[in-house]
Amino acid sequence: MKGKRIGIAVVALGMVLIIVALVVKLAIVPSMKQWPDDVDETRYYEGALHTMLNAQALASMDLPNVFVRDVPVDVSRHYTTEETDGKKAIVKEVIVVSGPEAEILTSESWYAIDRKTTESIPDFTDNPDIPDREGLVINFPIGTKKHDYQRWVADLQATAPLTYLREEKSNGIETYVFESVVSPGEIKDPKVLAALPPAIPKNLLSVMASALNLPEAKKAALTAVLPSLPDPVPLRYTYEYKATYWIEPTTGMNIDVERSETRSAALAMGETLVPLTPVFDIEYQTTEASIAEGVDDAKEIKDALSLWGSTVPYIMIAVGAVLGIAGLMMVFRRKA
């Protein structure tokens, strides 16, 4: 009788282990495969600011310094999870571009995202800084696939394709390589436009023509058309970029990035935008230190997912099954 009671207890223990294993695999691990609620990460990049319009110099008619050119820059991208609600999250991103002597510019963005797909969703808070968006807005999803995605381009207020190119080993880790290329389109983001001069006095544009580094043919065309333009001359702006991403697919971790982007001033000639000159032209890529940190983070998360998604549950199921069989043998064992 005593052996039978022990056998029942052993069977129960085996069943408990199997149930716990299934809970870990089917409930806890899936909750790990989403945007975490405690993200506080900074990635660093380095590159060059080839051209930037100096608004202060323009306002003071300091023509030799209207454009800042060929400045080495450091770029930091700091993003944090500010709030979560089930499968939804609010994420804040701050990008800082710094030159050798001072900070050049700072931008702050807020996103409402689906924690599984990292795609934009309607704002579920009362934050006025979260506009409507579509597609990927902050990072690639955990479990990135070998197919194209759509990403949000804030300047253009539209989506653009993220094209899957290939699988490639990068910095000692397997990655998927994606590329996004956007041809010049008119800037529609009010935050960007607010930082750019909406118009320029005709006489100043005439004087500036020599400072714009335009080809001679374009300078001549600008001089010819100036008399027919209103005063001040309204300016429009275009945006274009190219970016390549190396993504660790299991975690969606951004291992390496090479990116260039250009904002240009343009004149509206009827329905046609005639580009004048870049007013912000930058290119940068991830620093070696940040790449190494990204690789370490990706490996750590992959190991955790493998441990709790496969190793631990399977061991618990195997031990539970053995205990169950042993317990049943004890329950039904006949006396000699």
C-alpha positions as CSV (number, residue, x, y, z in Angstrom):
1,M,0.0,0.0,0.0
2,K,2.9,2.3,0.9
3,G,4.5,1.7,-2.5
4,K,1.3,2.5,-4.3
5,R,1.0,5.8,-2.5
6,I,4.6,6.6,-3.4
7,G,4.0,5.6,-7.0
8,I,1.0,8.0,-7.2
9,A,3.1,10.8,-5.9
10,V,5.8,10.1,-8.4
11,V,3.3,10.1,-11.3
12,A,1.9,13.4,-10.0
13,L,5.3,14.9,-9.8
14,G,6.0,13.8,-13.4
15,M,2.7,15.4,-14.6
16,V,3.6,18.6,-12.8
17,L,7.0,18.8,-14.6
18,I,5.3,18.2,-18.0
19,I,2.7,20.9,-17.3
20,V,5.3,23.4,-16.2
21,A,7.4,22.6,-19.3
22,L,4.4,23.3,-21.5
23,V,3.7,26.5,-19.7
24,V,7.3,27.7,-20.1
25,K,7.3,26.7,-23.8
26,L,3.8,27.9,-24.8
27,A,3.3,30.9,-22.5
28,I,6.5,32.3,-21.0
29,V,8.8,31.9,-24.1
30,P,6.3,33.6,-26.5
31,S,6.2,36.6,-24.1
32,M,10.0,36.8,-24.5
33,K,9.6,37.1,-28.2
34,Q,8.3,40.7,-28.2
35,W,9.6,44.2,-27.6
36,P,10.7,44.2,-24.0
37,D,9.1,46.5,-21.4
38,D,12.5,47.7,-20.1
39,V,14.4,48.7,-23.2
40,D,17.0,51.4,-22.6
41,E,19.6,51.1,-25.4
42,T,22.0,53.5,-27.1
43,R,23.7,52.7,-30.4
44,Y,26.6,54.8,-31.8
45,Y,27.6,55.7,-35.3
46,E,30.3,57.7,-37.0
47,G,30.5,59.5,-40.3
48,A,30.6,62.9,-42.1
49,L,28.3,65.8,-42.5
50,H,29.0,66.8,-46.0
51,T,26.7,69.9,-46.2
52,M,24.4,71.7,-43.7
53,L,22.6,75.0,-44.1
54,N,23.6,77.4,-41.3
55,A,20.3,79.3,-40.6
56,Q,22.0,81.8,-38.3
57,A,24.6,82.8,-41.0
58,L,21.8,83.0,-43.6
59,A,19.8,85.3,-41.3
60,S,22.8,87.6,-40.7
61,M,23.8,87.6,-44.3
62,D,27.1,85.9,-43.4
63,L,27.4,84.4,-46.9
64,P,30.8,82.7,-46.5
65,N,29.4,80.7,-43.6
66,V,26.0,79.9,-45.0
67,F,27.0,76.3,-45.5
68,V,28.8,74.0,-43.1
69,R,30.8,71.5,-45.1
70,D,32.7,68.3,-44.6
71,V,32.5,68.0,-40.8
72,P,33.3,64.6,-39.1
73,V,30.3,63.7,-36.9
74,D,29.3,61.2,-34.2
75,V,25.7,60.1,-34.1
76,S,23.9,58.5,-31.1
77,R,20.5,56.8,-31.1
78,H,18.9,56.3,-27.7
79,Y,15.6,54.5,-27.5
80,T,13.6,53.5,-24.4
81,T,10.3,51.8,-23.7
82,E,8.2,54.4,-22.0
83,E,4.9,52.5,-21.5
84,T,3.4,49.1,-22.3
85,D,-0.2,47.8,-22.4
86,G,-0.3,44.0,-23.2
87,K,1.0,43.6,-26.8
88,K,1.3,47.4,-27.3
89,A,4.2,49.7,-26.3
90,I,5.2,53.4,-26.5
91,V,8.8,53.9,-27.5
92,K,10.9,57.1,-27.4
93,E,13.8,57.7,-29.7
94,V,16.4,60.5,-29.4
95,I,19.0,61.0,-32.1
96,V,21.9,63.4,-31.5
97,V,24.4,64.5,-34.2
98,S,27.6,66.0,-32.8
99,G,30.6,67.6,-34.4
100,P,34.2,67.9,-33.1
101,E,33.3,70.9,-31.0
102,A,29.6,71.0,-30.3
103,E,26.2,69.3,-30.7
104,I,24.8,70.0,-34.2
105,L,21.2,68.8,-33.9
106,T,18.9,66.7,-31.8
107,S,15.6,65.0,-32.9
108,E,13.1,63.3,-30.7
109,S,10.4,60.9,-31.8
110,W,7.7,58.9,-30.1
111,Y,6.2,55.7,-31.5
112,A,3.2,53.4,-30.7
113,I,4.2,49.9,-31.8
114,D,2.9,46.3,-31.8
115,R,5.4,44.5,-29.5
116,K,5.4,41.4,-31.7
117,T,5.9,43.0,-35.2
118,T,7.4,46.4,-34.1
119,E,5.1,48.0,-36.7
120,S,3.3,51.2,-36.0
121,I,-0.2,51.1,-34.4
122,P,-2.7,53.8,-33.5
123,D,-1.7,55.7,-30.4
124,F,-3.4,54.2,-27.4
125,T,-2.4,57.0,-25.0
126,D,-3.0,60.7,-24.9
127,N,0.5,61.6,-26.1
128,P,0.2,64.4,-28.7
129,D,3.7,63.6,-30.1
130,I,2.6,60.3,-31.7
131,P,1.2,60.9,-35.2
132,D,-0.3,58.2,-37.4
133,R,2.3,56.1,-39.1
134,E,2.6,52.8,-41.0
135,G,5.1,49.9,-41.3
136,L,8.3,49.4,-39.2
137,V,9.2,52.5,-37.2
138,I,11.9,51.6,-34.7
139,N,13.5,48.2,-35.3
140,F,13.1,44.9,-37.0
141,P,10.8,42.3,-35.3
142,I,12.1,39.4,-33.2
143,G,12.1,36.5,-35.7
144,T,12.8,38.6,-38.8
145,K,11.9,36.8,-42.0
146,K,13.6,36.6,-45.4
147,H,11.1,38.8,-47.1
148,D,10.6,42.5,-47.8
149,Y,9.1,44.9,-45.2
150,Q,7.8,48.4,-45.3
151,R,9.3,51.1,-43.1
152,W,8.0,54.6,-42.3
153,V,9.9,57.6,-43.8
154,A,9.1,60.5,-41.6
155,D,10.3,63.2,-43.9
156,L,8.0,62.0,-46.7
157,Q,5.2,60.9,-44.4
158,A,5.0,57.7,-46.4
159,T,6.3,54.1,-46.4
160,A,9.2,52.8,-48.4
161,P,10.3,49.2,-49.1
162,L,12.9,47.4,-47.0
163,T,14.2,44.9,-49.5
164,Y,15.7,41.6,-48.4
165,L,19.0,41.0,-50.2
166,R,20.8,38.0,-48.8
167,E,22.0,36.0,-45.8
168,E,25.5,37.0,-44.7
169,K,27.9,36.3,-41.9
170,S,28.8,39.7,-40.4
171,N,31.1,40.3,-37.5
172,G,31.0,36.7,-36.5
173,I,27.2,36.3,-36.5
174,E,24.7,35.2,-39.1
175,T,22.6,38.1,-40.4
176,Y,20.0,39.0,-43.0
177,V,20.9,42.0,-45.1
178,F,18.2,44.5,-46.1
179,E,18.4,47.6,-48.2
180,S,16.1,50.6,-48.5
181,V,16.6,53.2,-51.3
182,V,14.3,56.2,-51.7
183,S,14.5,58.6,-54.6
184,P,14.0,62.4,-54.0
185,G,10.5,63.2,-52.8
186,E,9.0,66.4,-51.4
187,I,9.4,66.8,-47.6
188,K,6.0,66.8,-45.8
189,D,7.0,66.4,-42.2
190,P,6.0,69.7,-40.4
191,K,8.7,69.3,-37.8
192,V,11.4,69.2,-40.5
193,L,9.9,72.0,-42.5
194,A,9.7,74.2,-39.4
195,A,13.5,74.1,-39.1
196,L,14.1,75.2,-42.7
197,P,13.5,78.7,-44.2
198,P,10.2,78.7,-46.1
199,A,11.4,81.5,-48.5
200,I,14.5,83.6,-49.3
201,P,14.7,87.2,-50.6
202,K,15.3,87.4,-54.3
203,N,18.4,89.6,-54.0
204,L,19.9,87.2,-51.4
205,L,19.3,84.2,-53.7
206,S,21.0,86.1,-56.5
207,V,24.0,86.8,-54.3
208,M,24.1,83.3,-52.9
209,A,24.2,81.7,-56.4
210,S,27.9,81.8,-56.3
211,A,28.0,80.1,-52.9
212,L,25.8,77.2,-53.9
213,N,28.5,75.3,-55.7
214,L,26.2,74.8,-58.6
215,P,27.4,73.7,-62.1
216,E,27.8,76.7,-64.4
217,A,24.8,75.7,-66.5
218,K,22.6,75.6,-63.5
219,K,23.9,78.9,-62.2
220,A,23.1,80.5,-65.6
221,A,19.6,79.0,-65.6
222,L,19.0,80.3,-62.1
223,T,20.1,83.8,-63.1
224,A,17.9,83.7,-66.1
225,V,14.8,82.7,-64.2
226,L,15.2,85.0,-61.2
227,P,13.4,88.0,-62.7
228,S,10.2,86.0,-63.1
229,L,10.2,84.7,-59.5
230,P,8.2,86.3,-56.7
231,D,10.0,88.1,-53.9
232,P,10.7,86.5,-51.5
233,V,11.3,83.3,-53.4
234,P,9.4,80.3,-51.9
235,L,11.5,77.3,-51.2
236,R,10.4,73.7,-51.2
237,Y,12.5,70.8,-50.0
238,T,13.2,67.2,-51.0
239,Y,14.5,64.2,-49.2
240,E,16.3,61.0,-50.3
241,Y,18.2,58.3,-48.6
242,K,19.9,54.9,-48.9
243,A,20.4,52.5,-46.0
244,T,21.8,49.0,-45.6
245,Y,21.0,47.0,-42.5
246,W,22.6,43.8,-41.1
247,I,20.0,42.1,-38.9
248,E,20.4,39.1,-36.6
249,P,17.1,37.4,-37.4
250,T,16.3,35.5,-34.2
251,T,16.4,38.6,-32.1
252,G,15.8,41.3,-34.8
253,M,18.9,43.0,-33.4
254,N,20.4,45.7,-35.6
255,I,24.0,44.6,-35.8
256,D,25.4,47.1,-38.4
257,V,24.0,50.0,-40.5
258,E,25.3,52.1,-43.3
259,R,23.2,55.1,-44.1
260,S,23.2,58.3,-46.2
261,E,20.5,60.9,-46.4
262,T,20.1,64.2,-48.1
263,R,17.6,67.1,-47.8
264,S,17.8,69.6,-50.6
265,A,16.3,73.0,-51.3
266,A,14.3,73.3,-54.5
267,L,12.4,75.9,-56.6
268,A,8.9,75.2,-57.8
269,M,8.6,75.7,-61.5
270,G,4.9,75.0,-62.2
271,E,4.4,71.4,-61.1
272,T,8.2,70.6,-61.3
273,L,10.6,70.9,-58.4
274,V,14.0,72.1,-59.5
275,P,16.7,71.2,-57.0
276,L,19.1,74.0,-55.9
277,T,21.4,72.6,-53.4
278,P,21.6,70.2,-50.5
279,V,20.9,71.8,-47.1
280,F,21.6,68.7,-45.1
281,D,23.8,65.8,-46.5
282,I,25.1,63.2,-44.1
283,E,26.4,59.6,-44.1
284,Y,27.3,57.4,-41.2
285,Q,27.8,53.8,-40.1
286,T,27.8,51.9,-36.8
287,T,31.0,52.1,-34.8
288,E,33.0,49.0,-34.1
289,A,32.3,49.2,-30.4
290,S,28.5,49.4,-31.0
291,I,28.7,46.5,-33.4
292,A,30.4,44.4,-30.8
293,E,27.8,45.4,-28.2
294,G,25.0,44.5,-30.6
295,V,26.6,41.1,-31.3
296,D,26.9,40.3,-27.6
297,D,23.3,41.4,-26.9
298,A,22.0,39.2,-29.8
299,K,24.0,36.2,-28.6
300,E,22.7,36.7,-25.0
301,I,19.1,36.9,-26.1
302,K,19.5,33.9,-28.5
303,D,21.0,31.8,-25.7
304,A,18.1,32.7,-23.4
305,L,15.5,31.9,-26.0
306,S,17.2,28.6,-26.8
307,L,17.5,27.7,-23.1
308,W,13.9,28.4,-22.1
309,G,12.4,27.6,-25.5
310,S,14.0,24.2,-26.1
311,T,16.5,22.9,-23.5
312,V,14.7,23.4,-20.2
313,P,11.2,22.4,-21.4
314,Y,12.5,19.3,-23.2
315,I,14.5,18.2,-20.2
316,M,11.5,18.7,-17.9
317,I,9.2,16.8,-20.3
318,A,11.7,13.9,-20.5
319,V,12.2,13.8,-16.7
320,G,8.4,14.0,-16.2
321,A,7.8,11.1,-18.6
322,V,10.4,9.0,-16.9
323,L,8.9,9.8,-13.5
324,G,5.4,9.0,-14.8
325,I,6.4,5.6,-16.1
326,A,8.3,4.8,-13.0
327,G,5.4,5.8,-10.8
328,L,2.9,3.7,-12.8
329,M,5.2,0.8,-12.5
330,M,5.2,1.3,-8.7
331,V,1.4,1.6,-8.6
332,F,0.6,-1.6,-10.6
333,R,3.5,-3.7,-9.4
334,R,2.3,-7.0,-8.0
335,K,3.7,-8.5,-4.9
336,A,5.9,-11.5,-5.4
